[in-house]
Amino acid sequence: MSKFLNKTTAIYAAPILVALIGLALADNVKLGLVNEWTSLLLLMILAMAWNLVAGFGGQFSLGHSIFVGVGGYATAVILTYFELPLLLVIVMASLISAAIGVMLAFPLLRLRGPYLSIGSLGMALAATGFMLNFDFTKASQSYPLPSNALVDLAELFKITVVIAAISLIVIVVLVRSPLGLRLVALRDDENGAASLGVYRLRTLVPVWALSGLLTGVMGSLTAMQNGNLTPVSAFNLQYVLDAAVICVIGGLGTLSGPLLGAILVFYLRQYSADFADWSILIEALVVILVVRFFPGGIVGLASRATTSLRIRFGKPPASLTTEAVKTIRKKQKI
């Protein structure tokens, strides 16, 4: 019992500790580095939100760019026409994105597998087309956010690091709750879960709402970081592709996978940018290698390595059967 409590305490304490360290460093490092860290944290929030639906829920959505765009434009509109505290604006924008998430969930969740993916992709493309033809967004022209309502990079980083920590804690709580157990049950065996009284819509709609809310927060913060919006940039499909790549590399359906994947992808892009046209190829090769040789991502690889070491030193995990331990030991001897 004490080990469980210690592990649980560490899970909740880790993001809080990182957030406190980030707040302490924000005013003491170069603004360029602060901006980089902000971009990294935004990638983490995006990946965590998408992983909630695709990783834990098994619903491979390609429409999360809608939530990014809605969060960004909602922030721009509210800041333009109302004089409200910035945190309240972020909350309002994220709630609008959550409402859009609920609206999209009802028609999309009647689809399954590749049909859901194609359906969500169609909605994302339709949203982009609508915004391009909407007079308010000025077609492809830039929509600037009011400069007097924006904050400096250090302040934006502080807001982002706190929101990222809160997002992680909320997701941990949800995954470990009865709703999270029902969510994973639906992913693993929908028919079996349904026979036990787990209803698809009742379980997935709240999860889509939370995923839309977190993605909307990311869109709101991204708009404030950039200072302007265009429909193409705000509703860019690259957001959902980034989330998918990050989660696959880090570990789909895990808590730490989106965080580790975001760090790897972000700095891989930073360092491979010097190779110009080769940077996309380098990232593609990494994804192919991970999918082929480490389908569980970084988290899966670390878990296998840890289990192998524990068996080698005579302390196998209690969850492994005796036969499984014998099989692994034979492979180690080979």
DRENROTOR-196542 format. One record per atom (N, C-alpha, C, CB): residue in one letter; z, y, x. Coordinates in pm, whole numbers, plus 50000, padded with zeros to 5 digits. Each point is the difference from the previous one (the first is absolute). Glycine has a CB too. Layout:
! DRENROTOR-196542
AZYX...
! end
This chain:
! DRENROTOR-196542
M500004987950084M500005012149916M500005012550087M501224987649819S499585012150289S500095011650087S498675002650071S502444995550032K496844993550005K498695001650065K499015006549904K500454979950144F499625016249727F499095005749900F500295014949984F499864977949880L501435025650114L500375014149985L499565008150122L501954993249858N498235001150260N499595007250122N498495002250003N501944989950122K497294999949836K498555001249998K499565010449897K499794975950072T500855023749811T499665009649894T500345014250045T500424982449825T500745019350237T500405013150049T499015005350104T502394994149956A497144996950132A499055004150103A498675004349939A501094984250161I498475008749734I498735003349936I500055013949940I499614975849951Y501515027649985Y500125013349938Y500335010950102Y500744988849788A499985007450316A500435010050099A498875004050094A502304990649987A496785000150041A498925002750097A499145012049960A499974975850054P499475024949822P499195011849966P500805012949998P498564985149867I502715014150095I500845012050000I500215005050142I501164992149790L499084998650303L500205003650140L498755006250059L501674981550023V497175012449949V498735005350050V499745014049943V499094976650020A501225025249852A499815013249938A500895010550066A499424988749782L501825007750248L500915009450066L499515003650140L501914990549867I497584999550206I499465002750133I498795009249990I500824977550081G498325019949820G498835008549980G500385014349968G498764980149922L502245021749994L500465013549964L500555007350122L500514992149768A500165000350319A500585006250120A498925004050100A502074986549966L496835005850039L498955002650099L498975010349953L500334976950081A499625025649788A498925008149942A499855013750066A500394988149787D500715018350243D499955013650056D500005000350152D501175007749797N498804980450265N500134999550145N498814993850072N502424998649964V496514998749962V498794994450062V498805008849967V500954976549984K497945021250084K498805008149979K499454998049859K499484998550245L499925012249702L499474999549864L498884989749986L500625024049971G498614974050135G498944990049996G500554986149979G498645014350149L502484982849919L500644986949985L500624998649862L500444999450247V500155011549703V500584999949866V498924997149895V501785016450074N497064989749945N498894997749907N499524985650004N499315023950027E500664970250093E499624985950016E500994991149926E498945005150223W502354997549796W501024991949935W499905001249848W501495002950199T498205009049753T499845002049856T498854991449947T500905023550020S497994976650051S498834991949959S500354985150001S498455017550093L502324978250007L500414986050008L500884996349881L499875000950251L501085007649716L500894997349887L499244999749867L501885010850127L497124997849861L499184999949878L499224986949988L499805025250012L499714969650099L499344987049999L500974989049957L498455007850181M502784993149867M501024990049963M500285000449850M501015002150229I499155009949715I500275001349857I498844994249919I501415020650042L497374982749998L498814994849932L499964984850004L498775021050059A501474973350059A499944985450016A501114993249922A498995003050227M502225002749774M501114994149925M499704999949850M501605007750177A497825003249774A499685000949858A498934989849961A500595024350003W498374974550079W498934990449970W500504985750014W498305016650079N502544980850020N500554986650022N500854995449883N499985004450246L500625005049685L500824996649883L499164993249893L501515019450050V497284985749929V499104994449899V499224988150055V499805022749896A499604978950221A499124989750055A500764988950072A498245017350023G502784986350053G500734990150077G501004992249917G499715014450196F501214992649739F501024993449920F499494996149861F501725012950126G497334994849821G499504997149866G498734991949996G501055020749933G498244978550180G498774992250003G498845006549927G501414980250016Q498695032849955Q498935007249929Q499255008750100Q501335000049782F497524995350265F499285006750108F499265012249945F499754978150124S500985032949866S499425012349943S499195007650104S501915001449840L496935003850116L499195008750084L499935014149941L498654980150076G502325022949837G499965012949932G501135009550034G498874988349821H501885008750285H501155008550032H499625013950050H501234979350052S497515022549985S499575013550039S500125009849882S498434990050170I501565004749708I500185008549881I501375006750005I498494985049865F502535007350170F501365005450003F500165010550111F500864978249910V498475019450203V500045009850109V499405013249953V499844981550172G498985017549766G499335012249952G500765007149891G497864989450059V502695003049847V500775006249891V501245006950056V499184982449840G501525011150252G501175006250062G499665012750073G501014977650021G497865022450051G499595011850075G499615011549909G499234985150181Y499925012149720Y499545010849912Y501115004949907Y497694990250009A503205000949949A501145004349918A500885009750078A499944978249875T500265018750253T500795008950086T499315013650014T500894980150125A497805019749898A499255012550016A500065008749874A498484988350162V501355005449723V500015007549874V501385005849971V498184985249912I502855006750106I501375004749971I500385011450094I500634976949919L499035021850210L500335010650095L499225012849971L500494982550171T498295015949775T499165011749973T500495007949880T498084987750097Y502355005449798Y500305006849874Y501505001549969Y497854991149919F502995002050158F501445000849971F500785002350130F499724984849800E501325022950191E500885002250116E501214991049986E499225024150025L500654964050029L501044989949990L500414995350139L499114992749775P502115002050240P500404994450130P499064988850042P502395006049953L497374993150176L499014990550052L500364985649965L499515015950185L501754980449827L500424986349969L499754996749854L501735001350181L498505008549730L499734997949858L498514998049976L502025013949940V497154993450133V498544998549989V499584985950041V499705024750047I500884970350062I499674986450047I500414989749895I500305007350240V500884994449702V500474990849897V499085000249878V502375003250079M497235008849878M499135001349883M498644993650027M501185021149935A498274981250183A498704994250035A500084984750005A499445020750131S501654974149924S500154985550008S500194993849862S500995002650229L499695004249682L500174994849863L498684999849925L502345008749998I496825001250027I498664999949939I499204988150051I500055025149980S500054972150151S499314988450057S500544987049942S499615012950211A501724986649768A500594988149939A499484997949859A502065003250140A497815007849784A499464999049864A498564994950002A501505018849927I497714985950170I498624995150015I500024985150036I499225023050073G501754973050008G500144985950036G500234991249879G500895007050220V499954997749689V500274992549876V498744999449914V502425007150007M496885004149983M498785000449919M498934990550053M500525023749944L499364975550188L499004991150059L500434985449995L499305018650149A502004979049853A500514986350005A499624992149874A501895008050142F498194998349743F499764992649876F498594994149992F501645014949889P497304992750137P498674993549997P499754991050121P499175019649873L501304984550247L499694992350121L500734986650004L499635021550118L501594978149831L500784987750009L499544989449901L501925013650075R497114989749844R499374989849917R498944992550079R500445013849795L499284991250324L499074993450091L500794992650108L498245017649957R501114973050109R500674992350104R499074998050119R501404988449827G499235009950289G499244996750120G498985010550037G500334976549945P498465019250091P498975009550044P499595009849891P499194982750157Y500985013349717Y499625009049891Y500935012149995Y499114980349870L502175017550160L500935011350006L499635009250116L501834985849900S497815008350214S499625008150116S498775008649970S500964982450152I498035011449787I498785007349968I500275010449891I498624980050064G502225016449840G500345009549893G500725012250054G500144981149841S500815016850249S500745011350058S499095008450090S502124986549990L496955006850081L499045007450083L499115008649912L500044981650172G499515013049715G499185007849908G500735012249948G498824979149936M502465019350033M500795011549953M500145010550109M501244984949844A498945010850281A500125009550111A498705007850018A501664984850112L497215008449879L498715006750014L499765009549882L499094980250127A501325015549753A499835008549882A500875012550011A499494979749861A501735018750192A500895011550017A499415010150098A501974985349950T497455009650160T499375009050097T498825007449937T500714984750185G498475008149741G498855006249934G500425010449899G498744979150035F502335018049889F500505009549902F500485012850067F500644981049850M500125017550259M500545011650068M498895008350066M502124987350039L496835006250007L498895007450060L499265008449897L499764981950171N500245013749703N499305007249894N500925008549915N498344981749997F502935019450045F500995007849927F500005014150058F501444979349950D498325030949967D499885013850049D501255004650073D498475004849811F502674990450146F501275004550058F500084996950150F501094996649778T498374992050262T500094995950141T498925006450087T501004978549924K498105029250015K498925006850073K499084990150072K501515019750030A498254969149902A499124989450053A500464995850140A498075009249865S501094992250234S500354995550135S500655010950084S498114984049986Q502125027749954Q500635010950075Q501504997250020Q498305016249907S502244990350193S501424998250031S500885007549901S499424997250242Y501664996249716Y501005006349912Y501245002850085Y499104988149790P501155024350249P501135002950089P501335000349926P498455013050145L502584982249921L501355001349947L500545013750037L500394975050017P500435031149899P500555013350031P500784999750131P500135005249754S499495003150340S500644999850131S501475003849994S497815005650100N502565003149804N501395004249991N500914989149944N499205023349969A500204966149973A500804989249943A500184988350097A499195006749774L500074993450337L500054989050095L501125001950102L497554996849970V502834992550094V501065000450101V499384996950137V501774993149830D498985009750276D499484997150134D500034985050027D500795022650081L498594973450030L499854985850031L501344992950018L497825005450106A503145001549957A501314993850022A500714997449868A500165011650221E499774997949688E500644998449869E499314989149919E500675024250003L498014975250006L499254989749929L500354986150054L498145016449958F502034982650173F500404987250059F501374995749950F498635005350204K502305004149785K501344996749951K499944994649858K500975017750147I498234988849769I499854995349862I499374986149998I499765023949919T499224974150165T499274987350002T500874988650049T497905012550040V502894989750063V500824989150055V501104996049901V499535008350233V501015001349694V501014996849898V499364992149886V501315020950059I497524983549896I499304993149889I499604985950043I499155022149912A500404976350213A499624986750049A501214990650000A498195010350142A502964994749901A501224991850000A500414996149858A500735011450212I499214998349697I500354997249860I499034989949940I500975023149978S497744978450054S498984990849947S500284985750044S498325018650003L502014979750125L500294986650051L501224993949931L498995006450220I502065001649764I501214995049936I499734996249855I501395014450152V497844993949777V499664997049860V499224987049990V499965024649948I499094973350143I499204987749997I500864987950031I497985013150069V502944988150027V500914988950032V500844996549878V500075007150241V500455003049692V500824997649880V499174993149893V501415020250052L497364984549927L499154994049896L499664985550033L499055022749951V500564974650173V499604986450038V501164990349986V498335009550158R502894995249866R501174991149991R500614999649860R500445004850239S499005002849669S500505000449863S499364988949916S500365025050020P500154972649858P499354990249910P498535003249976P502214996249891L497455016850100L498605003749982L499174995650119L500715019649860G499814982050260G499294995750120G499804985050004G500955019550119L500064972949837L499874985549996L498934995749899L502424997850065R497545009049821R498974996949902R498615003750054R501665003949813L498285007050261L498735004550059L499454989550095L500735023849978V500114971150112V499574990050097V499664986949929V501435010850177A499334985949717A499714987849923A498625000749937A502454997149954L497185014549993L498675001849942L498924998550107L500965015149825R499304990450292R499024999050108R499794985650043R500675022850077D500414969749935D499904986350053D499474990049897D501895005450152D498514996349722D499574990649896D500145006849865D500694979850139E498235026549817E500075007849876E500274991249879E498455016550101N500904972049891N500214991149886N501414994549997N497594993950006G502915002250111G501384995050007G501015010749963G499294984150176A500475028349873A500915011049967A499955003149851A499695009550231A499114990149711A499875002749856A500744989749917A497775010650042S502234976950003S500724989549927S501515002050002S498164984350056L502305023650041L501445003050010L500355013549936L500084986550211G498955019749723G500275012449928G499755012650079G501654987549875V497595011550235V499675011850080V498665005549950V501274991150204Y498765020749734Y498805005649941Y499285009150101Y501074998849770R497624999750234R499185007050100R500115015149989R498454980749996L501275024849887L499995014649984L501385006050018L498074997849846R502944996050096R501375005350011R500475000550145R500494991049772T499024999850308T500414999550140T499185009550087T500714976349966L497975023850012L499125007350091L499865014949970L498794978950026V501345025149847V499835014249967V501035008850072V499084993249777P502235003450221P500965008350077P499705000550149P501714994349830V497774994650224V499674999650142V498815009150030V500884976350015W498125023649897W498865009150017W500455014549989W498464982549906A502495020150005A500525013649985A500685004550129A500304996449753L500534995150305L500695003550125L499005001450114L502064988049921S496965003250085S498985000950104S499205013049986S499864974850008G499805028749868G499305012649977G500845012050036G498734989149820L502565010150152L500915011050034L500075002250151L501344995049794L498854994050281L500125001350146L498685004650062L501754981950000T497135012849947T498705004350052T499755014649966T499134976649978G501335027849904G499885014049962G500805009150091G499644992949766V501555002650274V500805007550097V499235001550130V502134991549896M497254997450148M499215000550123M498855009949986M500614976150049G498725024049835G498915009449977G500465014449998G498854982449873S502335019850070S500575013549996S500305005150141S500984995049774L499654996650305L500355003950138L498755001750086L502184987949977T496815003750001T498755001250075T499315013249969T499764975149999A500265028849873A499395012949961A500705011650070A499354990249777M501995009150231M500755010650066M499775000050151M501724998749820Q498084989650236Q499714999350144Q498645006050033Q501424979450016N497575017649899N498645005050025N499835014549956N499164976849972G501545027349923G499915013749952G498865002649904G501005006550211N498134983549767N498905001649905N499544986249953N499275021750112L499914978349781L499544987649940L498535000949964L502314995749912T497014993050095T498694998549937T500054986749924T498755013650183P500474984849711P500024987349927P499684988050088P499345012549797V499714989250295V499604988950085V501134996050095V497625007749985S503085002050071S501094996950093S501244995149928S499105017250156A501204988649728A501224996349927A499894986249937A500415024149956F498404972349995F499804987249933F499224990250089F500035011849779N500084990050351N499254991950096N500444985449996N499725020350145L499314970649846L500314985749998L500594995250133L498164996849835Q501725011450269Q500554996250129Q501514997949992Q498175012750113Y502494994049793Y501454998349986Y500364985649967Y500185023849924V499134970449978V500334986349961V499564990050107V499795006549758L499114996650312L499584991350111L501045000450112L497575003949941D502955007950088D501065001250101D501224991749961D499185023150059A501234978049814A501174992749953A499794985050013A500535018649842A498294976650121A499714985750008A500024995150145A498625001849792V500735005650297V499964996150142V501424999950059V497675009850022I503105000449948I501365000950053I500854988349952I499805025050005C500124971849867C500834989249946C499574986350052C500385013849795V498324984150220V499524987250053V500434998250146V498035001049843I501865009650236I500414999150140I501514998750013I498005013550066G502754994149855G501464999550010G500604987749935G499995024550002G499474971749885G500554988549927G500035003149852G501384993450198L497665001249728L499885002649857L501164993449926L497495001550020G503125006149887G501104994549921G501314999150074G498324987649877T501865020650226T501275000650073T500525014449998T499314980750150L501965021049877L500595013449998L499645008150124L501874990949862S498165002650253S499755007250125S498545000150041S502284993850068G496894997949868G498594999350037G499265013349994G500064976949918P500065030649970P499315013149994P500455009750107P499764996549757L501505002950282L500515009150102L499434996650137L502115003049866L497954984250170L499484995750130L498485001550006L501914983950022G497425012849868G498565001349995G499565014550012G499904979749860A500845029450075A499675014250007A500125005250143A500795003049764I500264992950305I500195004350139I498854995150088I502504999849968L497154987450017L498934994250082L498665006749971L501234978150005V498435023249867V498705005849962V499935014750041V499844983949808F501235023550170F500005014350031F499755002450148F501575004149809Y499194989050276Y499855002450144Y498764993150057Y502495001950018L497054987549918L498724994150040L498875010149979L500854977049942R499205030149947R498985010349973R500165011850095R499954993049759Q501285010350275Q500235011250091Q499374997250137Q502145005449879Y498094982550172Y499544996850135Y498534995850003Y502324993350056S497195000849834S498594995749998S499065011549965S500754977149936A499825034450023A499165011649967A499215004950121A501655006549824D498854990650295D499305004250122D498694992450019D502215005450103F497654983349825F498794991950015F498965003249893F501394982050102A498835029049827A499045005249901A499574989449899A499205016350172D499524979949832D499444990949900D500564985950009D497955013550006W502704983150103W500554986650016W501354998349931W498794998450216S501835012649741S501354999249945S500064991549873S500465022550097I498544979049815I499984992149876I499814985250032I499075019749874L500074977450224L499774986250039L501274993750057L497595005550046I503155002150034I501254994950058I500994996549889I499645014050208E500504995049693E500914997449889E499544987849920E500565024649987A498154974249990A499474988649926A500284986850072A498205014849906L501644985350227L500284987950078L501474996049991L498135006250156V502755003649846V501444997249987V500294993549865V500555019550150V498864985949744V500214994349866V499484985749994V499825023149898I498994974550157I499414986649998I500884990150076I497715010149984L502794994050132L500854991250081L501314996849929L498985009750207V501605000349727V501254997749928V499784990449883V500815022850066V498134979649856V499714991549884V499704985650045V499125020049875R500184978750235R499614986650047R501164992350063R497715008750037F503044997750051F501004992750077F501445002549953F498445001250192F501835010349744F501365003149955F499955005049855F500715005650238P498984985549666P499845004449861P501255006249939P498334982249977G502825015250083G501245006149951G500265013750059G500904977349970G498195027450116G500165013150062G501075000050107G499275010349788I501155001650251I501015001450105I501314993649957I498915021250077V501484980949799V501264994349950V499954984850001V500345020449857G498524974050099G499874985449999G500044994250140G498685001849793L500675004950301L500004995550139L501415000550058L497645008050026A503085003049948A501375001350050A500914989549938A499645024650033S500174972549839S500824989949932S499774986250058S499935013849793R498794982850233R499694987050059R500584998750140R497914999149865A501995011750213A500534999850136A501524998450000A498095014350075T502564992949834T501474999149991T500444986049959T500105024349941T499224970049960T500344986549954T499804989850112T499355006349766S499544995250307S499724990750110S501075000950109S497545002149952L502895010150081L501045001750102L501334994349953L498835020550082R501504981549792R501284994849948R500024984850002R500235020349856I498644973550114I499934985350004I500094995150143I498604999949791R500725007350300R500034996050141R501425000250055R497695008950029F503115000849927F501385001150051F501024993349909F499345021350109G500174970149799G500914991849920G500675007049885G500364987550200K499105023749754K500585007149886K498925003049895K501765010250152P497714979349784P498945002249902P500545006949875P498804979850086P500365028249847P500425006449875P500384989649896P498525019550050A502464983749867A500484990649899A498934996949896A502305008750036S496735000349948S498974998049898S498994989350039S500295023849935L499644972550194L499044989950044L500544986049976L499145015850172T499994975349782T500404986149982T500024992950135T499024999849768T501614988650235T500084992250125T498624996150048T502244991549932E496885004749973E498654996050038E499225011650060E500044982849819A500155029050125A499305011850052A500465003150142A499795009149767V501504989750258V500545002450134V499414990050100V502145009149899K497784978150062K499454989850089K498535002950032K501604983149904T497645021049995T498585003050020T499825011550097T499514991949769I501285018750215I499895011750089I500384996450142I500515015249807R500524976250209R500434996050134R498914991650070R502405000449922K496904991350001K498914992350057K498915009050051K500524981249848K499125029350074K498975009650042K500425007350126K499295002849761Q502025000550247Q500495007150120Q499884991450125Q501585012949856K498654973850129K499894991050115K498554998850046K502014987449919I497085012849981I498594999350033I499555012350075I499624985849800
! end
